[in-house]
Structure formats: C-alpha cells, structure tokens
C-alpha cells in the first residue's frame, strides 16, 4: 500500500511513522509536503505528531488550513484512509474531519508517560488486529490532549460507536486516575461515521517494535496498511500474529528480531504484500 | 569595499576610556592590551566586541590552563574541543556529536526562558556539526525547596522544568535522562546544564570554518533584537542584589523557529553548497564571525546594514552583542547564495548575505557606510588573556575533612524510607514526565535508570548516556570528587554493557578570583583528568561556568560529567522483547539470583545518609580506586556481552539498601536475601560496587569470571515476592514494596507542592 506522511513545519514524529511503515512493515512510504496540493496517489495518509507551526494559535489549527488539507479532505470524503496521531488528531479536529476539540491537559502540564487503552471496537481497519476490550499500552506525549465536546455530541458519538480507544487502568476499567489528561468520557481516539478516518492522542509508532519494549502499536499501523475494510473482525489478524511463522533473517535497519509479538506481525504483513 | 582609515566613533556613542572598559568587565591590563593591539583607542562597538570575547564564558581565561590536562584524543575522536560540539566515531560509518552547556545565570534570573534557551543553544551546537540531534540530558541543581523559604525555589524548579520541556518537546528531541539534586548552596545560584547528542554519517560532519576569500557569509533565522545583549558578560559575573535588573539580558526562545532552522540547516548542509556553519550563541554575531574566521585563518567584512533587524533603531554595538536566539551563519561557495536562500525559504526562513570572507585576518564592520570596527581576528580569539589564578586550599579544609562518626540506625527500614522520601533520592518522574522521552522512537531505556539506552537505527549498535557528579564529595575533596564523577559515569555505562567513547562536561564553580575556588577548579580537573586517562575516555567538548555565587556565597563545586558509550551488538544481550528490562535497573524475573560486586567498606564522608538524615557534610569522601573500578566495569561489560545478566544497577548515593529498594520498586518484584553487613554499612557509599541479577544456572560461571577479573562477588539472595527482605548482622529489613514506592513516589510532588 502506498503511504504518505504529511510533513508540516514543526512535525516531529514524521520520521518515526515513516520508519515503521517503510522499514518495519516494508510498505511504499513517501513524505508529502504541507504545501502540496496532491496526495500523489497515496492510499493511506498519515498526519503525524509534532508542533505544526509551533501550535502557537491552537494545536493543529494552522495546519488545518494548509494547502494539502483540501486534498486530505477529498481523500477522506471518498472513503480513503486518514490516520491522525497526536498533533495529527488535533488537525483532524480543527479541520472538522472528526468531531470534538482539545483543551490543555487537566494538570496544565505536558504529559509524557505510558497509558493503558481499551479497544472499543475492532471492526475498523485500524483496530482489526486487536480483540474488542483488549487493553493496550502506548506512550502519550502532549500538552493538549483533553478531549471535549458537548454532552449531546458525546452521546451521539457513543451511540454511533465512534469512540475507538479509551484511557483505562491496567485491568481495563475506566477510572479518573487512568484518564491523565482529563478527556471527556476517557476518550483517547475517535473515528468518523464511516470509519475510514481515525484520530488518537497516543503514539502507536513509538511502540511498534519489540526492541523498544512494547509492540502494542504495530497492529494499528499494520491494520492501516493491510486491514480489511469494515466488518471483518480481528480473527485472521490474531492468527497472523499468534501463528507460528519462521522468523526471517535478522535485519538491523528494521525490527532487529522478529521473535516477539510485534516481530511476528511485522513479518506477516511484510510477507503478504498484495 | 570598506572605507580606508581607522573606524571613527558614531554620534551619540559613549566616550571610550579605561572607566568604560572597566564597566565592560575589562581589567586595566586587558584594556591596555586591547589599545596596544589596535594601535589606538577602540570604538564603542570594538570595546563591546572585545569585552564579549574576553569574557570568561567565551575565552576560558581562568580555566584554560587547567583544561589542558584533559586527554582529548583517541582512535575514535573525529573532532575534539574547539568545535561547536565534539565528534566521536561510534562505528558502522556513524559518528556522534555531543556537548553539554550551562545556562545557570539566565535560569536563575528568568527560569523559563533561561532553561529553554539553554536547550536551544546546545541543540544548535550539535546540528551545526551536521548531526541530527536524537537525545538530550539535563543536569539540574536547586536549593532548598521546603517550607516558606523554598517558595522562590519551587518557582524556579517549575519554570526550569517547563522551559526545558516546552523547548525540547516542540523541537522533537527526547530528553532521555539526567539528574536533579538539591542543596542549600544553590539557594542563590541554581545550575541548569543541558546536554545534546546528534548522529550523522562520518562523511557528513561539518565544521564552523570561514574559508575562501570572497565567499559570501549568509545570515539565517530569526531577526536580531535587543534581547540577550551582554549575556556572555553577565554569565561571567557573580550575582548580587542588582541581578534582578539583568532580566533583559536573558534571551527569549522560539522552539518552532529552532525546529525549522534545524531541518533547513540539515537540508542546506546536505545540498553540498555550504562550506561552514556556525550558530549565534553566546556573544551572538560577535563570536560566530570571529570564531569562524579564526578557525579558517581568515578575516571577514560584514555590512551591519544588511543584518535583518526587529527594529531599525539598533546600533552596531547592539547588533554585534545581541543574543537573539535561533540565528545561524553560513559560509557558501561564491555564487551559491541563492541555493541556500531557496532551501531556507522552503522552510519559511529568511537568509541574506551580510558579508564576505577575506584573507587578511581582520574583521571589518561597516554601518551606514561608515567603518565601525576594524580588528585583527586571531589575536582577539586565540590571544585572549590566560590567567593562572592564585590557588590555595580553603582555610577550613582540615576541619571540613574531620570525620564525624555516623550514628548507627536503630531501624534501617525507617532510615531507608526517610531517604527515599527526600527529593534528592525520591522518584524524579514529576520532572521527567514533563519531557517527551520517546519521540524519534529510539528509546529503549529512558529516564530513571543508571544510563539511558537508545538503539541506533540502521546499525546493530546501541548508545548509552549518563550524567553524574557528586557536589558534596567535590566540596570535601575536589580531586577525589572529580575522580568519582568520571568513575561513576563509566560504571553507569558499564551496567548497560556500554564501552565509553567520549565525555563532555560542565564545570560549575564560584569565582576563580577567589583562591579557594581556583584551587577547587584545579583539583577537580586534575581528578577528572586522572580518571579519564585511567579509563581511556577522551574529553571531546565542554563548558566552564564560573562566578556561580551570590553575595560571596559560592555553589558546591559541581563538575557535571556527561558520558556516551557504545553497545556494539545490542541484540547479543538477550531476546529483543526483553532488552528494555535487561538494560533497566530493576528486578523482573522471579528466581534470579542477586549478586553484589565490589569491595565492601564503610564510607560516610559526604554520604546521603549523613547529609540528608543528620545534616552532616564532613569527612573524606569515599576513596576511588580507579584500578578496581576499571576491573568492575570490564566484568560488567563482559557479562553483558555473554548475555548472562538479566539486570545491573550501580551502588551510588544511599548505598546498598537504597539501590536494592530502587531495584524492587522498578517492576514491583521483591527479593529475599542476606548480607553480613552491619546496619550502618547498609548505607555506606563505598565506591566501585554494583548489583547484578542472573539466572541461577549462570551463577557459577559468573563467579569464575568475576574471580578472573579480580572483582569480589557475593550472593545476596533471590528475586521474588512483593517485599524487600534483607537479613543483616543483627536483624532483618522487611518492607512491602508498595510502602517503599509510596514514599519514594511522593517525595518530589510533595516538595514542589
């Protein structure tokens, strides 16, 4: 799958996403420039984390008006895959491609810490590699991740099943202490009604390799490039991840060892190019 | 192109004489020498330039004579001290560029901007070498933060931590480690030392050299404003009651501009048309132009009318001394200016030609068509005065070093909890959770461990980073303290299996004009240099921060050491999915044996036990046996390479019991064991010791290897359970991990309120 990672001035997770897509999952990956007007036929568009334009007005607000965003909007409206991570999620909110808004974290400080997430639905391309209710561990690193909307809008969001990830404790229960940034209803990630646009604050690209001590994020990015559209469920992905497959030779520029869970998934995705 | 004849004063400028020179911090001799060098009285602009170049910060005039003791070469060193950052070969075609710098004075006056611009400056030092920054460390020292008297200090802690975080997080460089200490000697003068490391292919290294007569000099980045004027001079003076008024000399940072400047500069350097790069740090345009020209044996002609300004009314004096942030100078090949301008404009940055390189070794500055400065470059930069300041041990040294017998603890568990509950030994998560530590997706072991460990994408290697110093040891005996700081850094790297490849440092001291401080500086450097030679670690860059004192009260001598090590063959250490736990410092695998390595002994001079529990800071600091330290480190590296170890943790402040507590807290897995030590010895800070864990099947092999290396080893017990249980001579320490964690985790949040 051809993947495009949009580089805005101030993006700083662009290289990390590129590394996972290109080196770990062995997909065709290119950088797109914020002033481009074409997505150059990319199937997946990633809006990466960082501080686009310094986040000086509001996080993601200037980026949402970049020339490339018109093309991103058309892509999303046509059902194309758009993934916004951290600052990218904030851009999707500012651009109106996802509902809601962000406030400063509850403690008014930047938070760099591992959190637990519960997978609320696994019928999306992005989440089909997980079990429903599965608890994942991922790093967050943001100052404005306190998701907010009106109660009516949140009710509608819940009803439509657009909450994809929620902050939970290690046992998978929603708890104020586990909702560090103070998001309404512990919301960590939401999708649009059609399910092709996903935004989340945690960083799956930073926990997609066994050597980093956590491979929980890889299935999300693997799903984004290889996952079936709506409705297939996670079973065949589970089989890929948990099945016995011979580990390829050690490669130092990618996942150094494919013996772990993330390693097996990476091998499966890289080995099953369509 | 410039008018002939000597430069003349501009209308409205103050008259230059010995009095004005003294106000600029020049001694009568320095001023006399300057007049002689020029053959006339300097202009106001020239006086400003000379005062910046002669400042302690730029000239190292009081420390140069001692710094020469450091070893600076090894087979790995590509660039030693003198460049913006030192560069070492880390194998597989890659090099690492790194340096540490202080931003103490600005951070005390204005903590948020002071600390933020400290990070900005050190990042620019690294990327001007052509290296992409991939990691930061921060070493911070604060004063008393308790009670009503600590209110100002809590404000400083908060501001510094926010400043470092907001800058580094925005630029996207992870802060992967560091250290934070508290001591009343920093009440009037905190220390903020920032370290950055970048990597690039060996053939891509750049240097800050102006060469090739006629080549254009380009100015890039932010416009020049009035902020930070005379920052370098301010950083070379002690504080007094007037210091508040110096707030305008603190620069204001813009991390977003830094980020685009970083990307644009790396693009420009890759384009092949750039010959030399230098950032404008301390002393701004003055030091960048003069230092670049000096390195190239060249001169420069600069037209100050072409320097982009924030407001038109800036004088030449202000333009040359402004420390506005996020500015760079490029020297390009003749006719290639436009290529650089286009690369920068793609990133939304402006670049303009402000002058040319010349071949006559002089710096000529014009403004409004008139010559305002015409000075020889090399004598001002390399010929700055060098002082061998009178040095003498403090009068009370003998009394200071008299042993005060430590009181044995009635209740070792209670003493442990009190230690873990101090900000000094408590959890630092409140600080490092405000720093992004995982961006760039290389962090295997982040903040809170002995050494941070990063994987190096595209190679089988890992990098280990640590920063260390013990100011109390240095105060009691600066030579031993200097040795200890280096030895502890090497030991911390060895616990991760890393071979040290280079070191940088920040030497934070009081006024060198005080013979006692000059003595501290000389002795500390001697001790560090001895240890560097013993471990074969070159010093490749560094920074000296003197005049850290307020109203005559100097800080504890604080020679911060930051060291970088290479783990060649990261995957040899164990299974990929377990490496982050293997390399951390906690117990995680039930059934593992816990071994204590190194010589036991009672060492309490400057110890955390005496200092934090009894308020005693006296005696001789722990002896440092460099040979024994080297043997321990060699054993640790060997055991790592063979894949035997499931964990390793060095013994430092607080001794054995604190180290064991840290190990059980890390993953919430306890231990049960026994030692023959006395209750007091549980808190001894005898050096050259470490804990290791390994599977029972490996223990015999390990003991045999330890014997081969001449390192004493003893089996303390077994990993397991949810308590720390350690029998000692006369009793048992038995504490629930949850209780230990609770006091440890709350120590800092409670103190900072």
HADDOCK unambig.tbl for C-alpha pairs under 7 A between the chains (distance, minus, plus):
assign (segid A and resid 9 and name CA) (segid B and resid 260 and name CA) 6.25 0.50 0.50
assign (segid A and resid 9 and name CA) (segid B and resid 347 and name CA) 6.83 0.50 0.50
assign (segid A and resid 10 and name CA) (segid B and resid 256 and name CA) 6.18 0.50 0.50
assign (segid A and resid 10 and name CA) (segid B and resid 259 and name CA) 6.14 0.50 0.50
assign (segid A and resid 10 and name CA) (segid B and resid 260 and name CA) 6.56 0.50 0.50
assign (segid A and resid 12 and name CA) (segid B and resid 172 and name CA) 5.21 0.50 0.50
assign (segid A and resid 13 and name CA) (segid B and resid 439 and name CA) 6.67 0.50 0.50
assign (segid A and resid 13 and name CA) (segid B and resid 440 and name CA) 6.61 0.50 0.50
assign (segid A and resid 16 and name CA) (segid B and resid 440 and name CA) 5.59 0.50 0.50
assign (segid A and resid 16 and name CA) (segid B and resid 441 and name CA) 6.02 0.50 0.50
assign (segid A and resid 50 and name CA) (segid B and resid 170 and name CA) 6.74 0.50 0.50
assign (segid A and resid 50 and name CA) (segid B and resid 172 and name CA) 6.92 0.50 0.50
assign (segid A and resid 51 and name CA) (segid B and resid 170 and name CA) 5.65 0.50 0.50
assign (segid A and resid 53 and name CA) (segid B and resid 256 and name CA) 6.68 0.50 0.50
assign (segid A and resid 54 and name CA) (segid B and resid 256 and name CA) 4.75 0.50 0.50
assign (segid A and resid 109 and name CA) (segid B and resid 434 and name CA) 6.69 0.50 0.50
assign (segid A and resid 110 and name CA) (segid B and resid 434 and name CA) 4.95 0.50 0.50
assign (segid A and resid 111 and name CA) (segid B and resid 433 and name CA) 5.70 0.50 0.50
assign (segid A and resid 111 and name CA) (segid B and resid 434 and name CA) 5.28 0.50 0.50
assign (segid A and resid 112 and name CA) (segid B and resid 433 and name CA) 4.76 0.50 0.50
assign (segid A and resid 112 and name CA) (segid B and resid 434 and name CA) 5.82 0.50 0.50
assign (segid A and resid 112 and name CA) (segid B and resid 435 and name CA) 6.07 0.50 0.50
assign (segid A and resid 112 and name CA) (segid B and resid 436 and name CA) 5.20 0.50 0.50
assign (segid A and resid 112 and name CA) (segid B and resid 437 and name CA) 6.88 0.50 0.50
assign (segid A and resid 113 and name CA) (segid B and resid 433 and name CA) 6.07 0.50 0.50
assign (segid A and resid 141 and name CA) (segid B and resid 436 and name CA) 5.79 0.50 0.50
assign (segid A and resid 206 and name CA) (segid B and resid 438 and name CA) 6.80 0.50 0.50
assign (segid A and resid 206 and name CA) (segid B and resid 441 and name CA) 5.01 0.50 0.50
assign (segid A and resid 210 and name CA) (segid B and resid 576 and name CA) 5.81 0.50 0.50
assign (segid A and resid 210 and name CA) (segid B and resid 577 and name CA) 4.59 0.50 0.50
assign (segid A and resid 211 and name CA) (segid B and resid 444 and name CA) 6.93 0.50 0.50
assign (segid A and resid 211 and name CA) (segid B and resid 576 and name CA) 4.82 0.50 0.50
assign (segid A and resid 211 and name CA) (segid B and resid 577 and name CA) 5.41 0.50 0.50
assign (segid A and resid 211 and name CA) (segid B and resid 579 and name CA) 6.36 0.50 0.50
assign (segid A and resid 212 and name CA) (segid B and resid 443 and name CA) 6.51 0.50 0.50
assign (segid A and resid 212 and name CA) (segid B and resid 444 and name CA) 4.84 0.50 0.50
assign (segid A and resid 212 and name CA) (segid B and resid 580 and name CA) 6.54 0.50 0.50
assign (segid A and resid 213 and name CA) (segid B and resid 444 and name CA) 6.65 0.50 0.50
assign (segid A and resid 213 and name CA) (segid B and resid 577 and name CA) 5.65 0.50 0.50
assign (segid A and resid 213 and name CA) (segid B and resid 578 and name CA) 6.70 0.50 0.50
assign (segid A and resid 213 and name CA) (segid B and resid 579 and name CA) 6.97 0.50 0.50
assign (segid A and resid 213 and name CA) (segid B and resid 580 and name CA) 5.29 0.50 0.50
assign (segid A and resid 252 and name CA) (segid B and resid 458 and name CA) 5.69 0.50 0.50
assign (segid A and resid 252 and name CA) (segid B and resid 459 and name CA) 5.58 0.50 0.50
assign (segid A and resid 252 and name CA) (segid B and resid 460 and name CA) 5.50 0.50 0.50
assign (segid A and resid 253 and name CA) (segid B and resid 457 and name CA) 5.69 0.50 0.50
assign (segid A and resid 253 and name CA) (segid B and resid 458 and name CA) 3.92 0.50 0.50
assign (segid A and resid 253 and name CA) (segid B and resid 459 and name CA) 6.34 0.50 0.50
assign (segid A and resid 257 and name CA) (segid B and resid 576 and name CA) 5.84 0.50 0.50
assign (segid A and resid 260 and name CA) (segid B and resid 577 and name CA) 5.82 0.50 0.50
